Amino acid sequence: MAAALGAVLAATFAFDASDIEALQPEAKGKSVLALNTTSGGEAELLIYGPIGDYFWGEGVTAASVVEQLAGTTASVINVRINSDGGVVTDGLAIYNALKQHPATINVTVDGVAASIASLIAMAGSSRRMHENTMLMLHGPQGGGWGFAGDLRERADQIDVYGRQMLVTYSGRAKNPADIETMLTDRKDHWLTAAEALALGLISEVIPDVQPEPADSVAAAALLSYVSAISGTEGAVHALLRKHIQATTTASAFASLREVHQRAVVAHLEETSMKQQCQLIMAQAGTAPAAPALAAPVSPASATPAPPVAAAPVVAAPLAPGATVEQVMAAISARNTAIRTVFAGFREVSGVQALEAECLADAAITEDVARGKLLAKLAAGGQPLAGNFSSSITDVVPEEDNLRRAQVNALLARAGVLTGAEAETARNGNPFTHTTLMALAERSLIQAGVNTRGMDREQMARRVLAVQTTSDFPVLLENVLHRVLVGAYNLQQFTWTRFCATGTLSDYRPHSRYHLSSFSDLKPVNEAGEYENGVLGDGEAETIKGARKGRILQITPEVLVNDDLGAFVRITTALGQAAGRTIEKDVYDVLKQNDGLGPVMKDGNTLFHASHGNITAGAAVSVDSFDAMRQLMALQMDPGGNDYLDISLSRFLGTVAMHGRATLVNNSEYNPDVTGRFQVNNTSRATFSDIITSPRLGTGKGWYGFADPNVEPVIEVAFLNGVQTPVLEQETNFRTDGLSWKVVHKYGVGAVGWRGAAYNPGE
């Protein structure tokens, strides 16, 4: 005990000066270490939580960071930190690992980089802090165990750590003397982003910038400004023009009606945006590509000019001398009031369009908007005396219903839906005989793209382009997901019959504990006192998740040729491959070390004499079944306090053993006894399931497993509990088309050895 306590006290910490001993494990929370590859050859490394492994096994260790960095070839690594600090040695090693990596390292402080975590932040070529984050510096801290001389030596060692930390900070600081003071005055120095920048510890402060408004918000604001500007002059007019210029974006402009687009363009001053808006109108067929002067015509040949839309008028004339603030406040109040009127009814069909119409017309007041809304609701209402039952129904947007019909039609055409399910999908479905190309063109038109003059290949490339706003990629993804999951679920798995299923929160190693039993109850003595009991030491194994996947690509040729079966076949194959991959991984675990399984935490293989889970070699028989049953029943808990009395439940062997194992397990009489007298089968129904697999090869060895819900041995754990493969759309710049990553996130590992036994056969 003294040695263990000394090891903990001897660890040097650079941590927030909280009372660590007073904190429970759950109070610290679990750390996060994740390396995710992004587009463009960049990777993102998250370092969230304590540094080092002295914090209930949940810290970010140097070894784990080095392992993550070794697996990436990204040219840029963006490191994000949120940590209170931790063990100095781990922090120094993490800093050096980042500095030595050939990639460009960019560091961002997401929350706090305190103590040794602030030193890790110095590894970045660029070091950024959000405006509201903190950096904390102080000298290293530590304890010791031993005689007075031992403690003095420990203090000298901590001073050495402090000097080494100063070397790192000084490489960034404008005045190293300031940092030396912070590391030696026995105080915590909390720095804001601005203070850290002034000291030279970081290179940039990230301002707290509000996100750009959504297109619907920007469009509504544009309509309000355009409506209000009519009749204004001077400073008010100039300010409204400035707001129109600042609010106009290509996507917001494209969502407006033609009359409102013309009004916006009339007030744009910046040349490039004005030309971009004119191009949008020209592509939609609502405006000429470039303005032209009208040529004089004779009265005889003159034709009536199309009516010019009148500029919108304000609800009430501006009061003479109204200030800019008064005008803007009136616009804001009027828009807020109208939105409040419509707030509870936007799910009703047509109400959102009516709201946008009311916001666009400055002549409509709150009362007028309310009247229009009531008329709209009344037009779609039922007679009050029609019936006396009431119900609450979720209103599904019409576009969602149409997309669902399109998905069902494609699945029925591809043969994914069959029988009554396919008949239901086709019944009354307007897209039953619609080709992929026709669906693609419909999506383009709905997205505002003028398809007139486009041939089939041009439409196919446009609808699959990464910058398209059409919903065709969503339609394809819905179909592919249904096919992928359906093919995966149709796979015949054997691992689910003898393996446990678990959940992982990230890709770090996760512990699986086997607790010891409590010591036996003791008699109460004559004084009525109870003796203290002891919970024996437990055991822990680890399991780690990983990402596995392949790329699925849809090219324009698939649409042009209406080759629906092409990507359905590929997707089906990928779904089946995802199921096979887990199955192979499970058996690969068992086949390690010539069928004895992986090496466990105690340094021995899963099946080992010291584990008491290998029987004498014998063929499948009544006697060998009984020998394995006895062996497993004699297993004891980790503390050796009591027998676990585990029962055999699953037989696992080669394909050639299936018949013999079934016969021995199910026969009423011993099949190995011949003669006139029959002998009862003492091993009848030893196993509830006979499992065989070709992945075990043709060897002679066979296994027995307990129920995985009672005593798990092999576990298949899925990230966040998602047990099916998923689709992740990715940008494809190499070819014209859409690509999806078919990704399965899981891990397979041995988590115990008491619930399994191995017979090497004869």
C-alpha positions in Angstrom: 0.0 0.0 0.0 2.8 2.4 0.9 4.5 1.8 -2.4 1.4 2.4 -4.4 0.7 5.6 -2.4 4.2 6.8 -3.0 4.0 6.3 -6.7 0.9 8.4 -6.9 2.3 11.2 -4.6 5.6 11.1 -6.6 3.9 12.0 -9.8 4.6 15.6 -10.7 1.4 17.6 -11.6 0.8 20.9 -13.2 -2.9 21.1 -12.5 -5.5 23.6 -11.5 -5.0 24.0 -7.7 -8.3 22.3 -6.8 -8.2 19.7 -4.1 -7.8 16.6 -6.4 -8.2 14.1 -3.6 -11.7 15.6 -2.8 -12.9 15.0 -6.3 -14.8 11.8 -7.2 -14.1 10.2 -10.6 -17.5 11.2 -12.0 -16.8 14.8 -11.0 -13.9 15.0 -13.4 -15.8 13.6 -16.3 -14.3 11.5 -19.1 -11.6 12.8 -21.3 -11.8 12.8 -25.1 -8.9 12.1 -27.4 -9.9 11.8 -31.1 -8.1 12.3 -34.4 -10.5 12.9 -37.3 -9.3 13.4 -40.9 -11.1 16.2 -42.7 -11.1 17.2 -46.3 -8.1 18.9 -48.0 -5.4 16.7 -46.3 -6.1 18.1 -42.8 -6.7 16.4 -39.6 -8.3 17.5 -36.3 -6.9 16.3 -32.9 -9.1 16.8 -29.9 -7.4 16.9 -26.4 -10.2 17.3 -23.9 -9.8 16.4 -20.3 -6.9 15.7 -17.8 -3.4 15.0 -19.1 -1.9 11.7 -18.0 -3.3 8.5 -16.6 -3.3 9.3 -12.9 -7.0 10.3 -13.0 -9.0 7.1 -12.7 -7.6 5.8 -16.0 -9.5 8.5 -17.9 -6.7 10.9 -18.8 -5.2 11.8 -22.2 -1.8 10.1 -22.1 1.3 10.8 -24.2 1.2 7.2 -25.5 -2.3 7.6 -26.8 -1.5 10.9 -28.5 1.7 9.4 -30.1 -0.5 6.4 -31.3 -3.0 8.8 -32.9 -0.3 10.9 -34.6 1.5 7.9 -36.0 -1.7 6.9 -37.9 -2.1 10.2 -39.9 -0.2 11.5 -42.9 -2.2 14.8 -42.9 -0.1 17.9 -43.9 -2.0 20.0 -41.4 -3.1 19.0 -37.9 -5.6 21.3 -36.1 -5.3 20.7 -32.4 -8.2 21.8 -30.1 -7.6 21.9 -26.4 -9.9 22.0 -23.4 -8.0 20.8 -20.3 -7.3 21.7 -16.7 -3.8 20.2 -17.0 -2.3 17.1 -15.4 1.0 15.2 -15.3 4.0 17.1 -16.4 5.9 14.2 -18.0 2.9 13.4 -20.2 2.5 17.0 -21.1 6.1 17.4 -22.1 6.0 14.2 -24.2 2.7 15.4 -26.0 4.3 18.8 -26.7 7.4 17.1 -28.2 5.3 14.6 -30.3 3.4 17.5 -31.8 6.6 19.5 -32.5 8.4 16.6 -34.1 5.5 15.7 -36.4 6.1 16.8 -40.0 2.6 18.3 -40.3 1.9 22.0 -39.7 0.4 22.2 -36.2 -2.3 24.8 -35.5 -3.6 25.0 -31.9 -6.9 26.4 -30.8 -8.0 26.7 -27.1 -11.7 25.9 -27.1 -12.3 26.3 -23.3 -9.4 26.4 -21.0 -5.7 25.4 -21.3 -4.5 25.3 -17.8 -1.2 24.3 -16.3 0.6 21.7 -18.4 -2.1 21.9 -21.0 -1.0 25.6 -21.6 2.5 24.2 -22.4 1.0 21.8 -24.9 -0.6 24.8 -26.6 2.8 26.3 -27.3 3.5 23.5 -29.8 1.4 25.2 -32.5 2.9 27.2 -35.3 -0.3 29.3 -34.9 -1.9 29.5 -31.4 -5.4 30.8 -31.2 -7.8 31.4 -28.3 -11.5 32.2 -28.5 -12.3 35.6 -27.0 -13.9 34.0 -24.0 -11.4 31.3 -23.2 -8.6 31.1 -20.6 -4.9 30.2 -20.3 -3.4 29.4 -16.9 0.3 29.1 -16.0 1.9 28.1 -12.7 4.9 26.1 -11.6 4.9 22.3 -11.3 3.5 20.7 -8.2 4.2 17.3 -6.6 4.5 15.3 -3.5 6.6 12.6 -2.1 6.9 9.7 0.3 10.0 8.9 2.4 12.6 10.4 4.6 13.4 14.1 4.8 16.3 13.6 2.4 14.0 11.9 -0.1 11.6 14.9 0.0 14.5 17.4 -0.5 15.5 15.4 -3.6 12.0 15.5 -4.8 11.8 19.3 -4.4 15.0 19.6 -6.4 13.5 17.4 -9.2 10.3 19.6 -9.3 12.6 22.7 -9.7 14.2 21.0 -12.7 10.8 20.4 -14.3 10.0 24.1 -13.8 13.2 25.2 -15.5 12.5 22.8 -18.5 8.9 24.2 -18.7 10.3 27.8 -18.8 12.4 26.9 -21.8 9.3 26.0 -23.8 7.3 29.0 -22.7 10.2 31.4 -23.4 10.3 30.3 -27.0 7.0 32.0 -27.4 6.9 34.8 -24.8 7.9 38.4 -25.7 9.6 38.7 -22.2 10.7 35.4 -20.7 11.3 37.1 -17.4 7.5 37.5 -17.0 7.0 33.8 -17.5 9.8 32.9 -15.0 8.0 34.9 -12.4 4.8 33.1 -13.0 6.5 29.7 -12.7 8.2 30.5 -9.4 5.8 32.6 -7.3 3.6 29.7 -6.3 0.5 31.3 -7.7 -2.0 30.4 -10.5 -1.9 33.0 -13.3 -5.2 33.0 -15.2 -4.9 34.9 -18.5 -7.6 36.1 -20.9 -7.1 35.7 -24.6 -6.1 39.4 -24.9 -3.6 39.0 -22.0 -2.0 35.9 -23.5 -1.7 37.7 -26.8 0.0 40.7 -25.2 2.6 38.3 -23.6 3.2 36.6 -26.9 2.0 33.2 -25.8 -0.6 33.1 -28.6 -0.7 34.5 -32.0 -4.4 35.3 -32.5 -7.6 36.0 -30.6 -10.7 34.6 -32.3 -13.5 37.2 -32.0 -17.0 36.2 -30.9 -18.7 36.6 -34.3 -22.3 35.9 -34.7 -23.2 33.4 -37.5 -24.5 34.7 -40.8 -28.3 34.7 -40.8 -30.2 32.0 -42.6 -31.4 32.7 -46.1 -35.0 32.9 -44.9 -34.1 35.6 -42.3 -31.9 37.5 -44.8 -34.6 37.4 -47.4 -37.2 38.8 -45.0 -34.8 41.5 -43.9 -34.2 42.5 -47.6 -37.9 42.7 -48.2 -38.3 45.0 -45.1 -35.5 47.3 -46.2 -36.7 47.5 -49.8 -40.3 48.3 -48.6 -39.2 50.9 -46.1 -36.7 52.8 -48.4 -39.5 54.1 -50.6 -40.2 57.8 -49.9 -37.1 58.2 -47.7 -34.2 60.6 -48.3 -31.1 61.8 -46.7 -29.4 59.8 -43.9 -32.3 57.4 -43.6 -32.2 56.6 -47.3 -28.5 56.1 -47.2 -28.6 53.8 -44.2 -31.3 51.6 -45.7 -29.2 51.3 -48.9 -26.2 50.3 -46.8 -28.3 47.6 -45.1 -29.5 46.3 -48.4 -26.0 46.0 -49.6 -24.8 44.2 -46.5 -27.7 41.8 -46.3 -27.7 40.7 -49.9 -26.3 37.2 -50.6 -26.6 35.1 -53.7 -28.7 32.4 -52.0 -31.0 34.9 -50.2 -31.5 36.9 -53.4 -32.3 33.8 -55.4 -35.1 32.9 -53.0 -37.0 36.2 -53.7 -39.7 36.8 -56.2 -38.9 38.5 -59.5 -40.5 41.8 -58.5 -38.5 41.9 -55.2 -35.3 40.9 -57.0 -35.6 43.9 -59.3 -36.2 46.2 -56.4 -33.1 44.9 -54.6 -30.9 45.3 -57.7 -32.0 48.9 -58.1 -30.5 49.8 -54.7 -27.2 47.7 -55.0 -24.1 49.8 -55.4 -21.3 47.2 -55.3 -20.6 46.2 -58.9 -19.7 42.5 -58.4 -22.7 41.7 -56.3 -25.0 43.6 -58.7 -23.6 41.6 -61.6 -24.0 38.3 -59.7 -27.7 39.1 -58.9 -28.3 40.1 -62.6 -26.8 36.8 -63.7 -29.1 34.9 -61.3 -32.1 36.6 -62.8 -30.9 35.9 -66.3 -30.4 32.2 -65.7 -33.9 32.0 -64.2 -35.3 33.6 -67.4 -36.6 36.6 -65.6 -34.2 39.3 -66.7 -32.0 40.1 -69.7 -28.4 39.2 -69.4 -27.4 42.9 -69.6 -29.3 46.1 -69.7 -29.9 47.8 -73.0 -31.1 51.3 -74.0 -34.6 51.3 -75.6 -34.5 52.2 -79.4 -37.1 54.8 -80.7 -40.0 53.2 -82.5 -42.7 54.7 -84.7 -46.2 55.0 -83.4 -47.5 52.6 -86.0 -45.2 49.7 -84.9 -45.3 50.4 -81.2 -46.6 47.7 -79.0 -47.8 48.2 -75.4 -45.0 47.9 -72.9 -45.4 45.4 -70.1 -46.6 47.0 -66.9 -43.7 48.0 -64.5 -44.2 46.8 -61.0 -44.8 49.7 -58.7 -42.4 50.1 -55.8 -43.8 48.9 -52.5 -45.2 51.5 -50.2 -44.8 51.8 -46.5 -47.8 51.1 -44.2 -47.7 54.7 -43.0 -45.8 57.8 -44.2 -42.7 58.6 -42.2 -43.1 61.4 -39.9 -41.2 64.5 -41.0 -37.8 64.6 -39.4 -37.8 60.9 -38.3 -34.4 59.8 -37.2 -32.6 56.7 -38.5 -33.0 55.0 -35.1 -36.8 55.6 -35.2 -37.1 54.2 -38.7 -35.2 51.0 -37.9 -37.0 50.5 -34.7 -40.4 50.8 -36.5 -39.4 48.2 -39.1 -38.1 45.8 -36.5 -41.2 46.1 -34.3 -43.5 45.6 -37.2 -41.7 42.5 -38.4 -41.5 41.0 -34.9 -45.2 41.5 -34.4 -46.1 39.8 -37.7 -43.8 36.8 -36.9 -45.5 36.5 -33.5 -48.9 36.3 -35.2 -47.7 33.4 -37.3 -45.5 31.6 -34.7 -47.9 28.9 -33.7 -49.2 28.0 -37.2 -46.1 27.5 -39.4 -46.7 23.8 -39.7 -50.0 24.3 -41.4 -49.7 24.0 -45.2 -49.4 27.4 -46.9 -48.9 29.5 -43.7 -45.2 30.0 -44.1 -45.7 31.3 -47.7 -48.4 33.7 -46.4 -46.0 34.9 -43.6 -43.3 35.7 -46.1 -45.9 37.5 -48.3 -47.0 39.7 -45.4 -43.4 40.5 -44.4 -42.6 41.5 -48.0 -45.5 44.0 -48.2 -44.7 47.0 -46.0 -48.3 48.1 -46.3 -49.5 45.1 -44.2 -49.8 45.9 -40.5 -50.0 43.4 -37.7 -53.9 43.5 -37.7 -54.1 42.9 -41.5 -51.7 40.0 -41.2 -53.8 38.5 -38.4 -56.9 38.7 -40.6 -55.2 37.0 -43.5 -54.0 34.2 -41.3 -57.5 33.7 -39.9 -58.9 33.5 -43.4 -56.3 31.0 -44.4 -57.0 28.8 -41.4 -60.7 29.0 -41.9 -60.4 28.0 -45.6 -58.7 24.7 -44.5 -60.9 24.1 -41.4 -63.6 21.5 -40.8 -67.3 22.2 -39.9 -67.6 22.7 -36.2 -70.5 20.1 -36.0 -68.9 17.7 -38.5 -68.0 15.2 -35.8 -67.3 15.1 -32.1 -63.9 13.3 -32.0 -60.7 15.2 -32.0 -57.1 14.3 -32.8 -53.7 15.9 -33.0 -51.9 15.1 -36.2 -48.3 16.0 -37.2 -48.5 18.0 -40.4 -45.9 16.5 -42.8 -44.5 19.0 -45.4 -45.7 18.2 -48.9 -42.1 18.0 -50.2 -41.4 15.3 -47.6 -44.4 13.3 -48.8 -43.2 13.6 -52.4 -39.7 12.5 -51.5 -41.0 9.5 -49.6 -43.1 8.5 -52.7 -40.0 8.9 -54.9 -37.9 6.7 -52.6 -40.6 4.0 -52.5 -41.0 4.0 -56.3 -37.2 3.6 -56.8 -37.1 0.8 -54.2 -40.0 -1.0 -55.9 -38.4 -0.7 -59.3 -35.1 -2.0 -58.0 -36.7 -5.1 -56.5 -35.7 -4.1 -52.9 -39.4 -4.0 -52.0 -41.3 -7.1 -53.0 -44.8 -8.6 -52.7 -47.4 -6.6 -50.8 -44.9 -4.0 -49.7 -44.0 -3.3 -53.3 -47.6 -3.2 -54.4 -48.4 -0.7 -51.6 -45.4 1.5 -52.7 -46.7 1.5 -56.3 -50.4 2.0 -55.6 -51.3 5.6 -56.4 -47.7 6.6 -56.6 -47.1 9.2 -59.4 -43.4 8.3 -59.6 -43.9 4.5 -60.2 -42.6 4.7 -63.8 -40.5 7.8 -63.5 -36.9 7.4 -64.6 -33.8 8.5 -62.6 -33.2 11.3 -65.2 -36.8 12.6 -64.9 -36.4 12.7 -61.1 -33.1 14.5 -61.4 -34.6 17.2 -63.8 -37.6 17.7 -61.4 -35.1 18.3 -58.5 -33.2 20.9 -60.6 -36.3 22.8 -61.5 -37.5 22.9 -57.9 -34.1 24.3 -56.9 -34.6 27.1 -59.4 -32.3 25.8 -62.2 -33.5 26.5 -65.7 -33.1 23.1 -67.5 -34.2 24.4 -70.9 -31.5 23.8 -73.4 -29.7 21.2 -71.2 -29.1 17.7 -72.6 -29.3 14.6 -70.4 -25.6 14.6 -69.5 -25.5 18.3 -68.6 -28.5 17.8 -66.3 -26.9 14.7 -64.7 -23.6 16.5 -64.0 -25.5 19.6 -62.7 -27.7 17.6 -60.3 -24.7 15.7 -58.9 -22.5 18.7 -58.6 -21.3 19.4 -55.0 -22.6 23.0 -55.1 -26.1 22.1 -56.2 -29.0 23.1 -53.9 -31.3 20.4 -55.3 -32.6 17.7 -53.0 -31.6 14.9 -55.4 -28.6 13.8 -53.4 -30.9 13.5 -50.3 -33.3 11.3 -52.4 -30.4 9.0 -53.5 -29.0 8.8 -50.0 -32.4 7.7 -48.6 -32.6 4.9 -51.2 -29.0 3.8 -50.6 -29.5 3.8 -46.8 -32.5 1.5 -47.1 -30.7 -0.8 -49.4 -27.5 -0.8 -47.3 -29.2 -1.5 -43.9 -31.5 -4.1 -45.5 -28.6 -6.0 -47.0 -26.7 -5.8 -43.7 -29.7 -7.1 -41.6 -30.2 -10.1 -44.0 -26.7 -11.4 -43.3 -26.6 -14.6 -41.2 -24.3 -13.8 -38.3 -23.0 -16.4 -35.8 -21.1 -13.9 -33.6 -24.4 -12.6 -32.1 -25.1 -16.0 -30.6 -22.0 -16.3 -28.4 -20.6 -12.7 -28.2 -21.7 -9.8 -26.0 -22.7 -6.5 -27.5 -21.5 -3.2 -26.0 -21.3 0.5 -26.6 -18.2 2.8 -27.0 -18.3 6.6 -26.6 -15.1 7.2 -28.6 -12.0 5.4 -30.1 -9.9 5.2 -27.0 -9.4 1.9 -25.2 -12.3 1.3 -22.8 -12.1 -0.9 -19.7 -14.4 -3.9 -19.0 -14.3 -4.8 -15.4 -14.8 -8.2 -13.6 -15.4 -7.3 -10.0 -14.5 -9.7 -7.2 -17.2 -10.9 -4.7 -17.6 -9.5 -1.2 -16.1 -11.4 1.7 -18.4 -13.9 3.5 -20.8 -12.8 6.1 -19.5 -13.3 9.7 -21.6 -14.2 12.8 -22.4 -11.2 15.0 -20.4 -11.4 18.2 -21.8 -11.4 21.8 -21.5 -7.6 21.9 -23.7 -7.3 18.9 -20.9 -6.0 16.7 -20.5 -6.6 13.0 -17.1 -7.1 11.4 -16.0 -5.0 8.4 -16.1 -6.8 5.1 -13.7 -6.5 2.2 -14.3 -6.3 -1.5 -11.5 -8.1 -3.2 -9.4 -6.8 -6.2 -11.1 -7.0 -9.5 -9.8 -7.4 -13.1 -10.1 -5.3 -16.2 -9.6 -5.9 -19.9 -9.9 -3.3 -22.6 -11.7 -3.0 -25.9 -11.1 -0.3 -28.6 -13.2 0.9 -31.5 -12.1 1.7 -35.1 -13.7 3.0 -38.3 -14.0 0.7 -41.3 -15.5 1.5 -44.6 -15.4 1.8 -48.4 -16.4 4.5 -50.9 -19.6 4.3 -52.9 -19.8 6.6 -56.0 -22.7 7.6 -58.2 -21.6 9.0 -61.6 -23.6 10.9 -64.2 -23.6 7.9 -66.5 -25.8 6.0 -64.0 -28.4 8.6 -64.4 -28.1 9.0 -68.1 -28.4 5.3 -68.6 -31.2 5.0 -66.0 -29.0 2.2 -64.5 -30.9 1.9 -61.2 -29.7 -1.7 -60.7 -26.0 -0.6 -60.8 -25.9 1.3 -57.5 -28.4 -1.0 -55.8 -26.2 -4.0 -56.5 -23.1 -2.2 -55.3 -24.8 -0.9 -52.2 -26.2 -4.4 -51.4 -22.7 -5.8 -51.7 -21.3 -3.2 -49.3 -24.1 -3.9 -46.8 -23.3 -7.6 -46.9 -19.5 -6.9 -46.7 -20.1 -4.8 -43.5 -21.8 -7.8 -41.9 -19.0 -10.2 -43.0 -16.3 -7.9 -41.7 -17.5 -8.1 -38.1 -17.9 -11.9 -38.4 -14.4 -12.3 -39.7 -13.0 -10.0 -37.0 -14.6 -12.1 -34.2 -13.1 -15.3 -35.5 -9.7 -13.6 -36.1 -9.7 -12.9 -32.3 -10.3 -16.6 -31.5 -7.8 -17.9 -34.0 -4.9 -15.9 -32.6 -2.0 -17.9 -31.1 -3.1 -21.2 -32.7 -6.6 -21.1 -31.4 -5.8 -20.0 -27.9 -7.0 -16.5 -28.4 -5.4 -13.1 -27.7 -3.0 -12.2 -24.9 -5.0 -10.9 -21.9 -3.9 -8.3 -19.3 -2.2 -11.0 -17.1 0.1 -11.8 -20.0 -1.5 -15.2 -20.7 -3.6 -16.1 -23.7 -7.4 -16.2 -23.5 -7.3 -20.0 -23.1 -4.5 -21.0 -20.8 -3.7 -23.5 -18.1 -3.5 -20.7 -15.5 -7.0 -19.7 -16.4 -8.3 -23.2 -15.9 -10.2 -23.2 -19.2 -8.5 -25.9 -21.3 -9.7 -29.5 -21.1 -7.8 -32.6 -22.0 -7.9 -33.1 -25.8 -10.8 -35.3 -26.9 -13.3 -35.6 -29.7 -16.9 -34.4 -29.3 -18.6 -36.9 -27.0 -20.7 -37.3 -23.9 -17.7 -37.5 -21.7 -15.8 -34.5 -23.2 -19.0 -32.4 -22.9 -19.3 -33.3 -19.2 -15.6 -32.6 -18.6 -15.9 -29.1 -20.0 -19.1 -28.6 -18.0 -17.3 -29.4 -14.8 -14.3 -27.3 -15.7 -16.4 -24.2 -16.2 -18.5 -24.7 -13.0 -15.3 -24.6 -11.0 -14.3 -21.1 -12.1 -13.8 -18.7 -9.2 -14.2 -14.9 -8.9 -11.1 -12.7 -9.3 -10.6 -12.5 -5.5 -10.8 -16.3 -5.1 -13.7 -15.9 -2.6 -16.2 -18.2 -4.2 -17.2 -20.3 -7.2 -19.0 -18.6 -10.0 -20.9 -21.8 -11.0 -21.1 -20.9 -14.6 -23.1 -23.1 -17.0 -22.2 -24.0 -20.5 -24.6 -22.6 -23.1 -23.0 -22.3 -26.6 -21.0 -25.0 -28.5 -18.7 -23.5 -31.2 -16.8 -25.7 -33.6 -15.9 -26.4 -37.2 -18.6 -27.2 -39.9 -17.6 -30.9 -39.8 -18.5 -31.1 -36.1 -22.1 -29.9 -36.5 -23.7 -33.3 -36.9 -21.8 -35.0 -34.2 -22.3 -32.1 -31.7 -26.0 -32.1 -32.4 -26.3 -35.8 -31.9 -24.4 -35.8 -28.6 -26.2 -32.8 -27.3 -29.8 -33.9 -28.2 -29.8 -37.7 -27.8 -31.8 -39.2 -25.0 -29.3 -42.1 -24.7 -25.5 -42.1 -24.9 -24.7 -42.5 -28.6 -21.2 -43.8 -27.7 -22.6 -46.9 -25.9 -23.3 -49.9 -28.1 -24.9 -53.2 -27.1 -28.3 -54.4 -25.8 -28.6 -52.0 -22.9 -29.1 -48.3 -23.5 -27.4 -45.8 -21.1 -28.9 -42.4 -20.4 -27.1 -39.4 -21.9 -25.7 -37.5 -18.9 -24.7 -34.6 -21.2 -28.0 -34.1 -22.9 -28.9 -30.4 -23.5 -25.6 -29.2 -22.1 -25.6 -26.6 -24.8 -28.6 -24.5 -25.8 -27.1 -23.6 -29.2 -24.8 -25.6 -31.5 -22.8 -23.1 -33.6 -20.4 -24.0 -36.4 -18.5 -21.8 -38.8 -16.3 -22.4 -41.8 -14.1 -19.6 -40.5 -12.7 -22.0 -37.9 -11.1 -24.0 -40.7 -10.8 -27.8 -40.5 -9.0 -28.2 -37.2 -9.9 -30.5 -34.4 -10.3 -27.9 -31.6 -13.7 -26.8 -30.3 -15.0 -24.3 -27.8 -17.7 -24.0 -25.1 -19.1 -20.6 -24.1 -21.4 -19.4 -21.3 -24.4 -17.2 -22.1 -22.8 -13.9 -23.1 -25.3 -12.0 -21.0 -24.1 -13.9 -17.9 -20.3 -14.2 -18.4 -19.1 -12.4 -21.5 -15.9 -13.5 -23.1 -15.8 -11.7 -26.5 -17.5 -8.4 -27.0 -18.5 -6.5 -30.2 -18.9 -2.9 -29.2 -20.4 -0.2 -31.4 -19.6 3.5 -31.4 -22.6 5.3 -29.7 -24.6 2.1 -29.9 -25.2 2.3 -33.7 -25.1 -1.3 -34.8 -25.6 -0.8 -38.6 -23.3 0.8 -41.2 -24.0 4.4 -42.0 -23.6 6.6 -45.1 -21.5 9.8 -45.0 -21.6 12.0 -48.1 -18.3 13.4 -49.2 -17.2 15.9 -51.7 -15.7 14.4 -54.8 -13.5 16.7 -56.8 -11.8 14.0 -58.9 -14.8 13.0 -61.0 -18.3 14.4 -61.8 -20.5 12.6 -59.3 -21.5 12.0 -55.7 -19.6 9.8 -53.3 -20.6 8.3 -50.0 -18.5 6.7 -47.4 -20.1 3.5 -46.1 -18.7 3.5 -42.6 -19.0 0.9 -39.7 -17.7 2.0 -36.3 -17.0 -0.8 -33.9 -14.4 -2.8 -32.0 -14.0 -6.5 -31.2 -12.0 -7.8 -28.2 -11.7 -10.4 -25.5 -13.1 -9.0 -22.2 -12.9 -12.1 -20.0 -11.9 -15.7 -19.9 -14.0 -17.4 -17.2 -17.0 -17.9 -19.5 -15.3 -20.0 -22.1 -13.3 -23.3 -22.4 -11.3 -24.9 -25.1 -10.8 -28.5 -26.1 -7.9 -29.0 -28.5 -9.4 -32.2 -29.8 -7.6 -35.4 -30.5 
